[in-house]
Amino acid sequence: LVFGDHSWVWRMASIVSGFGCLVMLYAITKLLTNSSRVAFFAALLFGLDCVSFTQARIAMLNSTMYFLMLLSIWFLMKHVVTREWRRADAFFWSGVCFGFAVGTRLIGLSVVVMLFVFYWKLWTENKKKGALIEDTVYFLMITPLIIYESTYLIIPFIRGFDWSTIWKLQVSMTKYHLLLKQGHTYGSEWWSWPLMTRPIWYYYHPDQVNGVNMM
């Protein structure tokens, strides 16, 4: 509504998220290493990997999900690593970003692995387990769940859908991800991705020759 219906407007959110990933990678690495040089190098590697910014430019959801995942980690680190924030504040904002990351793409759940690494450090250092468990349940479990479900609240207001559709979608998506076995002819195994044996086809431009579309 503000900028008009143009391709660069559609891509704006993902592009901003792509740059946000650079900032967050720098910030996280700086907290871990206390070295601006190492943090810059980490952000530089991300910027030069080609895939991340390419996906951001073509408005894929990956960059937005990555940005939210990194934010979730950074917020948790603000208590676990630096103690700059109160635990409740760090847990709350980490949980909010975690919920939005999963709401953007289900694979955002994978950030749990990194969150657990920092959480385990906090667990081993904290003697008052009861209060820690309470904050964990409220801010790292219930809060992300509420945020995640809130991303579906528009659905009952779309013609032909109702509140039950939200639950049906969750069941359908879970079955799809757990039971999908069929591949596709243009796929490649994950272990081959760093080798670039089958690059991703990002550009396509049709040309007509005698009325026939040619690539």
Secondary structure, DSSP 8 states (H G I E B T S, - for coil): --S-S-HHHHHHHHHHHHHHHHHHHHHHHHHHH--HHHHHHHHHHHHTSSHHHHHHHTT-SHHHHHHHHHHHHHHHHHHHTS--S-HHHHHHHHHHHHHHHHHH-GGGGGGHHHHHHHHHHHHHH-S-HHHHHHHIIIIIIIHHHHHHHHTTTTGGGSTT--THHHHHHHHHHHHHHHH-----TT---GGGGGGTSS--------EEETTEEE-
